[in-house]
């Protein structure tokens, strides 16, 4: 069978109108041409789709079955055409999004939900990774957008700050700081620190170490963990204190206290980053969405 969509559309019009002239008018073609087209279709199928008389046209049982399948075929073709256009314009596809512990604890989930509502046909694929891992994945083409501790300041990348947070001290609820409403950064000079691993948390180190040096000390790191859950777990056991951002500590587990560092005005920036040569398809739509956000 070689029937094309044109013949199927002609058949549907006749089946719905049950009148060749009205169907021809609806299609904008001559009635004889429509009659020949239906005859061609019936010949290809090897069955009669209609019974014809001088008074009326009736659809046959075989025609009813073919009408149902024709509606399915035309609907599928319409969806396929729409999907092709959406894919061409980046409105359909997948988007691989990296995030750090700090990013996912802030406004990122809300941003993703809002973007998904605007672009429901784009499948979001969040992937956890520290800043350095995300940069490597972006370079290798394994990630489309990263939410990292910024600024990154790398050639061939664009970035946009999306979150700015102040630093806080986190200690066990049995620590003397737990009874304080605030501390000074210099008071941490004699404390044992629990921190993220120096390799994975390098960008966070690049923020924290200069701040401590400016205050006249180097943090005495006695324990390291790979993620914030591990850091907070060690702190709650009294292994030391840590410096993190406010959002990470929201809803923290038992045994912890969050204490403001009153003289520390610097803030940690989380930035969205992407390759400058890869702003196409779903990535392009997400970048445009980010650029429409209020600037920090």
C-alpha positions in Angstrom: 0.0 0.0 0.0 1.4 3.4 -0.9 -1.4 5.7 0.3 -0.1 9.1 1.3 -1.4 11.5 3.9 -3.2 13.4 1.3 -5.5 10.4 0.4 -6.0 9.7 4.1 -7.1 13.3 4.7 -9.5 13.1 1.7 -11.0 9.9 3.1 -11.5 11.4 6.5 -13.3 14.4 5.0 -15.7 12.1 3.0 -16.2 9.8 6.0 -17.1 12.8 8.3 -19.3 14.6 5.7 -20.8 11.4 4.1 -21.3 13.6 1.0 -18.7 14.0 -1.8 -19.6 17.5 -2.8 -19.5 18.9 0.8 -16.2 17.0 1.4 -14.8 18.5 -1.8 -15.8 22.0 -0.8 -14.3 21.5 2.6 -11.0 20.3 1.1 -11.0 23.0 -1.6 -10.8 20.6 -4.5 -13.1 19.5 -7.4 -15.5 16.7 -6.7 -14.3 14.5 -9.6 -10.8 14.7 -8.3 -12.0 13.7 -4.8 -13.9 10.7 -6.2 -10.9 9.5 -8.1 -8.7 9.8 -5.0 -11.1 7.7 -2.9 -11.2 5.1 -5.7 -7.4 5.0 -5.7 -7.4 4.5 -2.0 -9.9 1.7 -2.1 -7.9 0.0 -4.9 -4.8 0.1 -2.8 -6.5 -1.2 0.2 -8.4 -3.8 -1.7 -11.7 -3.0 0.1 -14.7 -0.7 -0.4 -14.6 2.1 2.1 -18.0 3.5 1.1 -21.3 2.4 -0.4 -22.6 4.9 -2.8 -26.1 5.6 -4.1 -27.9 8.4 -5.8 -29.2 9.6 -2.5 -26.4 9.1 0.0 -23.0 7.8 0.9 -22.5 5.3 3.7 -19.3 4.2 5.3 -18.7 0.4 5.3 -17.5 -1.6 8.3 -14.0 -1.7 6.9 -14.3 2.1 6.3 -15.1 2.6 10.0 -12.1 0.7 11.1 -9.9 2.7 8.6 -11.4 5.9 9.9 -10.3 5.2 13.4 -6.8 4.4 12.3 -6.7 7.4 10.0 -7.5 9.7 12.9 -4.7 8.0 14.8 -2.2 8.4 11.9 -3.1 12.1 11.3 -2.9 12.9 15.1 0.5 11.1 15.3 1.8 13.0 12.2 0.7 16.3 13.8 2.5 15.5 17.0 5.6 14.4 15.1 5.6 17.6 13.1 5.2 19.7 16.3 8.0 17.7 18.0 10.3 18.2 15.0 9.7 22.0 15.1 10.1 22.1 18.9 13.4 20.1 18.7 14.7 22.4 15.9 14.0 25.5 18.1 15.3 23.8 21.3 11.9 23.5 23.0 12.2 19.7 23.3 15.2 17.6 24.5 17.1 17.2 27.7 19.2 19.5 29.8 22.1 18.2 32.0 22.4 20.5 35.0 25.2 20.2 37.6 24.9 21.5 41.1 26.9 21.8 44.3 25.6 21.1 47.9 25.4 24.9 48.4 23.6 25.5 45.1 20.9 22.9 45.7 20.3 24.2 49.2 19.5 27.7 47.8 17.1 28.9 45.1 18.1 26.4 42.5 15.2 24.0 43.0 12.7 26.9 42.6 14.4 28.0 39.4 14.3 24.5 38.0 10.6 24.1 38.8 9.8 27.5 37.3 11.8 26.7 34.1 10.2 23.3 33.8 6.7 24.9 34.0 7.7 27.2 31.1 9.3 24.4 29.1 7.5 21.2 30.0 8.9 19.3 27.0 12.5 19.8 28.1 13.7 17.0 30.4 15.9 18.3 33.3 18.7 15.9 34.4 20.2 17.3 37.6 23.7 15.9 38.5 25.5 16.5 41.7 29.2 17.5 41.5 31.7 19.8 43.2 32.8 22.9 41.2 35.9 21.3 39.7 34.0 18.2 38.6 31.3 20.3 36.9 33.9 22.4 35.1 35.5 19.2 33.8 32.2 17.8 32.7 31.3 21.0 30.9 34.7 20.9 29.1 34.1 17.3 28.1 30.6 18.0 26.9 29.0 15.8 29.6 27.1 18.7 31.2 25.2 21.7 29.7 24.9 24.1 32.7 26.7 24.1 36.0 25.8 25.8 39.3 29.1 26.2 41.0 31.0 28.3 43.6 32.0 31.3 41.6 33.3 33.4 40.1 35.0 30.9 37.8 36.6 33.4 35.4 37.5 30.9 32.7 38.0 31.6 29.0 35.4 30.2 26.7 32.8 30.2 29.5 30.0 32.6 30.5 28.6 32.8 34.0 25.9 34.5 35.9 25.7 34.9 39.6 22.4 33.5 40.9 22.9 33.4 44.7 24.8 35.5 47.3 25.0 34.3 50.9 26.8 35.2 54.0 29.1 32.9 55.9 28.1 31.5 59.3 29.9 29.4 61.9 28.4 26.0 62.7 29.2 24.3 66.0 28.0 21.5 68.2 25.2 22.6 70.6 27.6 21.8 73.5 30.2 24.3 72.2 30.6 27.6 74.0 29.7 29.4 70.8 26.3 27.8 70.9 25.3 30.2 73.7 26.4 33.3 71.7 24.3 35.4 69.4 27.3 36.1 67.2 31.1 35.8 67.1 34.1 37.5 65.5 36.1 35.7 62.8 39.3 36.0 64.8 37.7 33.9 67.6 38.0 30.9 65.2 41.8 31.1 65.2 42.1 28.7 68.1 39.3 26.3 67.0 39.7 22.9 65.3 38.0 23.0 61.9 36.0 20.4 60.0 35.9 21.2 56.3 35.3 19.8 52.9 38.2 17.9 51.3 40.8 20.2 49.9 40.7 18.7 46.4 36.9 18.7 46.0 36.2 21.9 47.8 39.0 23.9 46.2 36.8 26.8 45.1 35.3 27.1 48.6 38.8 27.1 50.0 39.7 30.0 47.7 37.0 32.0 49.4 37.7 31.0 53.0 41.4 30.9 53.3 42.0 34.6 52.3 39.3 35.7 54.8 41.0 33.8 57.6 44.5 35.1 56.6 43.2 38.6 56.6 42.0 38.0 60.1 45.5 36.8 61.1 45.2 33.1 61.1 45.1 29.9 59.1 42.2 27.5 59.9 43.4 24.4 61.8 41.7 21.7 59.7 41.6 18.4 61.7 38.9 16.6 59.7 37.7 16.6 56.2 34.5 15.3 54.5 33.3 15.0 51.0 29.9 16.8 51.4 28.0 19.0 53.7 26.2 16.1 55.3 29.5 14.6 56.3 30.8 18.0 57.6 27.8 18.7 59.7 27.8 15.1 61.1 31.4 15.5 62.3 30.7 19.0 63.7 27.6 17.7 65.6 29.9 15.1 67.3 32.1 17.8 68.6 35.0 17.1 66.2 35.4 20.8 65.4 33.6 23.9 64.0 33.0 24.8 60.4 32.2 27.8 58.3 29.5 27.3 55.7 26.7 29.4 54.2 23.2 30.0 55.7 21.1 28.0 53.2 23.2 24.8 53.7 22.4 24.9 57.4 18.7 25.4 57.1 16.9 22.4 58.6 20.1 21.0 59.9 20.0 17.9 62.1 20.1 17.7 65.9 23.2 18.7 67.9 24.1 21.7 65.8 24.0 25.5 66.3 24.4 28.2 63.6 26.1 31.3 64.8 26.5 34.5 62.7 30.1 35.8 62.1 29.4 39.5 62.8 32.5 41.1 61.3 32.4 39.0 58.1 30.6 41.0 55.3 32.0 39.0 52.4 29.5 36.7 50.7 29.7 33.5 48.8 28.6 33.6 45.2 27.0 30.7 43.4 27.2 31.1 39.6 25.6 29.4 36.7 28.2 28.7 34.1 28.0 27.3 30.5 30.3 27.0 27.5 30.1 30.0 25.3 30.1 27.8 22.2 27.2 25.7 23.4 24.3 28.1 23.8 21.9 26.1 21.6 18.8 24.1 22.0 17.5 23.6 25.5 20.7 25.2 26.9 19.9 28.4 25.0 16.5 28.5 26.4 17.9 28.0 30.0 20.5 30.7 29.4 17.8 33.2 28.3 15.8 32.3 31.3 18.7 33.0 33.6 19.5 36.3 31.9 15.9 37.4 32.6 16.3 36.8 36.3 16.8 39.9 38.6 20.5 40.7 38.8 22.3 40.2 42.1 
